[in-house]
Amino acid sequence: MINNAIYSILLGMLDKILLYESILGTKRMYYLIP
């Protein structure tokens, strides 16, 4: 049960990081295009 909770929290954090990274990634792409 405890391992499941930690696993779900880690998955949630990873999901948020990937979401922010994709948003920042698209912004970086726009900045790189002259």
Helices and strands as residue ranges (DSSP letters): H 2-32
